[in-house]
């Protein structure tokens, strides 16, 4: 947190230094990222990301969208347009904020070049069947994403949500990995608290639960020590095999 002297912001534990939430998914040679945060360039450099095949967007808020310009490097590496999937609100935001990224042909070389594709229901992407669920997030909605392969659901990514409605919980039951919003202990109008996230976990019983979109109220080590078995805070640079 800018200009904050709390114990977490002054902590020397690297797990307490948190960039904005995003995930990179790799399977069978296919690579995609969910959300391009303002920290996207730093995240790609730190994790040595060499290629992207697609981008998914959960919602249009700046902390999940405005690193989009950095996609120019991935377009240049393969000399192609990148497919970018998102709900209608995201598509409209990209067209308004980054018109040069969707113009055909681009005004000049070296710009990000995106092929925008609206998410309206379940769809296939690379090795995955992806099922979206609308989740409440203050004045807007965000997409919770369930990723499945031929064997069934593999994992789910539900960030930036104030609740998980019953319809969005059904596909989570027994899922191997659930990555879920859990901002802090205190209630928040647009995000799940730790206790609310644990209530979802207790109901759907995933194999493993990782909490994301964590604010500076939560110290990594102290919070993890208090969480039940099978649940933990995610951290920047974490690699999970499913």
MIKELUM-495777 format. One record per residue (C-alpha): residue in one letter; x, y, z. Coordinates in steps of 0.001 Angstrom, whole numbers, padded with zeros to 6 digits. Layout:
! residues N
<r->A, x->X, y->Y, z->Z>
...
***
This chain:
! residues 242
<r->X, x->000000, y->000000, z->000000>
<r->X, x->001450, y->003369, z->-001013>
<r->X, x->002542, y->005521, z->001945>
<r->X, x->001708, y->002873, z->004541>
<r->X, x->003889, y->001937, z->007497>
<r->X, x->001905, y->-001057, z->008745>
<r->X, x->003739, y->-004238, z->009731>
<r->X, x->002874, y->-006010, z->006457>
<r->X, x->003960, y->-003100, z->004257>
<r->X, x->007268, y->-002895, z->006190>
<r->X, x->007717, y->-006667, z->006265>
<r->X, x->010895, y->-008270, z->004945>
<r->X, x->008970, y->-011450, z->004073>
<r->X, x->008837, y->-011522, z->000230>
<r->X, x->005422, y->-013216, z->000429>
<r->X, x->004029, y->-009922, z->001745>
<r->X, x->005032, y->-008007, z->-001390>
<r->X, x->002013, y->-008409, z->-003604>
<r->X, x->001522, y->-007268, z->-007178>
<r->X, x->-001950, y->-007193, z->-008690>
<r->X, x->-003725, y->-010544, z->-009176>
<r->X, x->-003258, y->-012492, z->-012392>
<r->X, x->-002454, y->-016082, z->-013322>
<r->X, x->-000532, y->-017777, z->-016125>
<r->X, x->-001852, y->-021193, z->-017188>
<r->X, x->000264, y->-023661, z->-019161>
<r->X, x->-000840, y->-027074, z->-020406>
<r->X, x->000215, y->-029280, z->-023314>
<r->X, x->002264, y->-026473, z->-024842>
<r->X, x->-000651, y->-024003, z->-024661>
<r->X, x->-000163, y->-020824, z->-022624>
<r->X, x->-002746, y->-018257, z->-021562>
<r->X, x->-002969, y->-015480, z->-019019>
<r->X, x->-005982, y->-014311, z->-017036>
<r->X, x->-006037, y->-010499, z->-016771>
<r->X, x->-003285, y->-008036, z->-017752>
<r->X, x->-002675, y->-006018, z->-014616>
<r->X, x->-000713, y->-002736, z->-014378>
<r->X, x->002105, y->-005000, z->-013104>
<r->X, x->001898, y->-007308, z->-016143>
<r->X, x->005332, y->-006389, z->-017534>
<r->X, x->007066, y->-007024, z->-014216>
<r->X, x->005155, y->-010286, z->-013753>
<r->X, x->006195, y->-011552, z->-017203>
<r->X, x->009835, y->-010613, z->-016656>
<r->X, x->009959, y->-012239, z->-013226>
<r->X, x->008358, y->-015470, z->-014440>
<r->X, x->010235, y->-015541, z->-017765>
<r->X, x->007053, y->-015741, z->-019849>
<r->X, x->008141, y->-016419, z->-023436>
<r->X, x->004854, y->-016973, z->-025278>
<r->X, x->001120, y->-016436, z->-024968>
<r->X, x->-001609, y->-018087, z->-027028>
<r->X, x->-004593, y->-016231, z->-025565>
<r->X, x->-005772, y->-013796, z->-022895>
<r->X, x->-008860, y->-014070, z->-020711>
<r->X, x->-010398, y->-011129, z->-018880>
<r->X, x->-012532, y->-011446, z->-015775>
<r->X, x->-013756, y->-007850, z->-015690>
<r->X, x->-012972, y->-004310, z->-016779>
<r->X, x->-011461, y->-002757, z->-013641>
<r->X, x->-008126, y->-001015, z->-014189>
<r->X, x->-006190, y->-003297, z->-011855>
<r->X, x->-007006, y->-006221, z->-014162>
<r->X, x->-006894, y->-004525, z->-017571>
<r->X, x->-004458, y->-001656, z->-017974>
<r->X, x->-001307, y->-003707, z->-018562>
<r->X, x->-002805, y->-004641, z->-021935>
<r->X, x->-000341, y->-002505, z->-023910>
<r->X, x->002479, y->-004862, z->-022873>
<r->X, x->000902, y->-007576, z->-025023>
<r->X, x->002638, y->-005897, z->-027968>
<r->X, x->005761, y->-007950, z->-027265>
<r->X, x->003927, y->-011279, z->-027542>
<r->X, x->002262, y->-010188, z->-030776>
<r->X, x->005643, y->-009202, z->-032205>
<r->X, x->007340, y->-012441, z->-031183>
<r->X, x->004921, y->-014528, z->-033258>
<r->X, x->003843, y->-011802, z->-035713>
<r->X, x->000154, y->-012429, z->-035088>
<r->X, x->-002971, y->-011116, z->-033463>
<r->X, x->-003717, y->-012539, z->-030035>
<r->X, x->-007237, y->-013707, z->-029200>
<r->X, x->-008558, y->-011890, z->-026124>
<r->X, x->-011704, y->-013225, z->-024454>
<r->X, x->-013951, y->-011368, z->-022074>
<r->X, x->-017513, y->-010340, z->-021278>
<r->X, x->-019142, y->-007562, z->-023286>
<r->X, x->-018184, y->-004921, z->-020707>
<r->X, x->-014496, y->-005793, z->-021121>
<r->X, x->-014708, y->-005789, z->-024916>
<r->X, x->-016270, y->-002314, z->-024839>
<r->X, x->-013652, y->-001044, z->-022371>
<r->X, x->-010780, y->-002297, z->-024534>
<r->X, x->-012279, y->-000724, z->-027641>
<r->X, x->-012610, y->002590, z->-025778>
<r->X, x->-009284, y->002576, z->-023899>
<r->X, x->-007034, y->000820, z->-026436>
<r->X, x->-008541, y->001463, z->-029896>
<r->X, x->-005115, y->001098, z->-031519>
<r->X, x->-004938, y->-002516, z->-030272>
<r->X, x->-008059, y->-003571, z->-032182>
<r->X, x->-007753, y->-001390, z->-035302>
<r->X, x->-007376, y->-003370, z->-038539>
<r->X, x->-004826, y->-002884, z->-039925>
<r->X, x->-002888, y->-001409, z->-037000>
<r->X, x->-001787, y->002233, z->-037393>
<r->X, x->001828, y->001022, z->-037415>
<r->X, x->003855, y->-002054, z->-036514>
<r->X, x->004887, y->-002777, z->-032961>
<r->X, x->001476, y->-002229, z->-031377>
<r->X, x->-000529, y->-004883, z->-029553>
<r->X, x->-002923, y->-006537, z->-032008>
<r->X, x->-005928, y->-008231, z->-030439>
<r->X, x->-008776, y->-010311, z->-031794>
<r->X, x->-011577, y->-009576, z->-029305>
<r->X, x->-013968, y->-012445, z->-028589>
<r->X, x->-016985, y->-012030, z->-026348>
<r->X, x->-017635, y->-014686, z->-023707>
<r->X, x->-021334, y->-015564, z->-023715>
<r->X, x->-021239, y->-019080, z->-022253>
<r->X, x->-019003, y->-022170, z->-022015>
<r->X, x->-016308, y->-022317, z->-024698>
<r->X, x->-013264, y->-024328, z->-025746>
<r->X, x->-009807, y->-022805, z->-025607>
<r->X, x->-006647, y->-024817, z->-026183>
<r->X, x->-006826, y->-027959, z->-024001>
<r->X, x->-009630, y->-026580, z->-021832>
<r->X, x->-013396, y->-026390, z->-021728>
<r->X, x->-014023, y->-023151, z->-019835>
<r->X, x->-017281, y->-022461, z->-018019>
<r->X, x->-017861, y->-018850, z->-016899>
<r->X, x->-020072, y->-017806, z->-013987>
<r->X, x->-021100, y->-014219, z->-013261>
<r->X, x->-020144, y->-013140, z->-009755>
<r->X, x->-021203, y->-009922, z->-007971>
<r->X, x->-018449, y->-007347, z->-007595>
<r->X, x->-019885, y->-004075, z->-006349>
<r->X, x->-021487, y->-002113, z->-009170>
<r->X, x->-020244, y->-004555, z->-011807>
<r->X, x->-019939, y->-008291, z->-012393>
<r->X, x->-016838, y->-010404, z->-012745>
<r->X, x->-016401, y->-013791, z->-014384>
<r->X, x->-015518, y->-016800, z->-012291>
<r->X, x->-013826, y->-019346, z->-014567>
<r->X, x->-013905, y->-023139, z->-014263>
<r->X, x->-011293, y->-024960, z->-016366>
<r->X, x->-011977, y->-028578, z->-017348>
<r->X, x->-010339, y->-031155, z->-019592>
<r->X, x->-011467, y->-034560, z->-020854>
<r->X, x->-011279, y->-035963, z->-017326>
<r->X, x->-013464, y->-033242, z->-015806>
<r->X, x->-012955, y->-029986, z->-013874>
<r->X, x->-009300, y->-029209, z->-013160>
<r->X, x->-009387, y->-025908, z->-011305>
<r->X, x->-011401, y->-022727, z->-010857>
<r->X, x->-010373, y->-019074, z->-010653>
<r->X, x->-012853, y->-016863, z->-008806>
<r->X, x->-011251, y->-013488, z->-008124>
<r->X, x->-012861, y->-010125, z->-007289>
<r->X, x->-016227, y->-011228, z->-005960>
<r->X, x->-018404, y->-010232, z->-003012>
<r->X, x->-020255, y->-013572, z->-003018>
<r->X, x->-020403, y->-016918, z->-004807>
<r->X, x->-024052, y->-017574, z->-005750>
<r->X, x->-025413, y->-021140, z->-005565>
<r->X, x->-025315, y->-021568, z->-009348>
<r->X, x->-021601, y->-020659, z->-009376>
<r->X, x->-020838, y->-023167, z->-006590>
<r->X, x->-022159, y->-026271, z->-008291>
<r->X, x->-019194, y->-026757, z->-010587>
<r->X, x->-016776, y->-026255, z->-007704>
<r->X, x->-017795, y->-029294, z->-005671>
<r->X, x->-014767, y->-031541, z->-005224>
<r->X, x->-012684, y->-029616, z->-007755>
<r->X, x->-008930, y->-030326, z->-007347>
<r->X, x->-007985, y->-026657, z->-006968>
<r->X, x->-010032, y->-023549, z->-006161>
<r->X, x->-008393, y->-020111, z->-006351>
<r->X, x->-010724, y->-017714, z->-004574>
<r->X, x->-010938, y->-014045, z->-003605>
<r->X, x->-010257, y->-013422, z->000119>
<r->X, x->-009325, y->-009803, z->000712>
<r->X, x->-009089, y->-009519, z->004509>
<r->X, x->-010803, y->-010501, z->007765>
<r->X, x->-013138, y->-007499, z->007896>
<r->X, x->-016194, y->-007444, z->005573>
<r->X, x->-015809, y->-005515, z->002331>
<r->X, x->-018560, y->-004386, z->-000080>
<r->X, x->-016958, y->-005857, z->-003218>
<r->X, x->-014746, y->-008730, z->-002029>
<r->X, x->-015035, y->-011886, z->000030>
<r->X, x->-013555, y->-011836, z->003505>
<r->X, x->-011434, y->-014722, z->004780>
<r->X, x->-014410, y->-016136, z->006696>
<r->X, x->-016729, y->-015846, z->003676>
<r->X, x->-014146, y->-017582, z->001504>
<r->X, x->-013775, y->-020353, z->004078>
<r->X, x->-017554, y->-020802, z->004111>
<r->X, x->-017445, y->-021466, z->000360>
<r->X, x->-014550, y->-023879, z->000825>
<r->X, x->-016363, y->-025772, z->003590>
<r->X, x->-019384, y->-026235, z->001327>
<r->X, x->-017751, y->-027213, z->-001976>
<r->X, x->-014769, y->-029115, z->-000472>
<r->X, x->-012081, y->-028598, z->-003124>
<r->X, x->-008927, y->-030679, z->-002980>
<r->X, x->-007008, y->-027488, z->-002282>
<r->X, x->-007990, y->-023812, z->-001832>
<r->X, x->-005730, y->-020841, z->-002486>
<r->X, x->-006834, y->-017328, z->-001562>
<r->X, x->-005971, y->-014357, z->-003767>
<r->X, x->-006559, y->-010588, z->-004085>
<r->X, x->-005105, y->-010188, z->-000595>
<r->X, x->-004750, y->-006739, z->000981>
<r->X, x->-002153, y->-005499, z->003469>
<r->X, x->-004356, y->-006429, z->006441>
<r->X, x->-003118, y->-010023, z->006108>
<r->X, x->000377, y->-011110, z->007027>
<r->X, x->001268, y->-014157, z->004962>
<r->X, x->002810, y->-016383, z->007627>
<r->X, x->000441, y->-015469, z->010455>
<r->X, x->-002668, y->-015880, z->008309>
<r->X, x->-001549, y->-019217, z->006874>
<r->X, x->-000839, y->-020520, z->010368>
<r->X, x->-004457, y->-019847, z->011314>
<r->X, x->-006084, y->-021322, z->008182>
<r->X, x->-007441, y->-024889, z->008190>
<r->X, x->-005633, y->-027674, z->006384>
<r->X, x->-006083, y->-027505, z->002637>
<r->X, x->-006456, y->-023705, z->002533>
<r->X, x->-003663, y->-021151, z->002201>
<r->X, x->-002861, y->-017690, z->000914>
<r->X, x->-001426, y->-017630, z->-002582>
<r->X, x->001679, y->-015538, z->-003149>
<r->X, x->003418, y->-013867, z->-006049>
<r->X, x->005402, y->-016307, z->-008167>
<r->X, x->003638, y->-019367, z->-006764>
<r->X, x->003668, y->-022346, z->-009144>
<r->X, x->000979, y->-025011, z->-008716>
<r->X, x->000784, y->-028283, z->-010624>
<r->X, x->-002673, y->-029802, z->-011056>
***
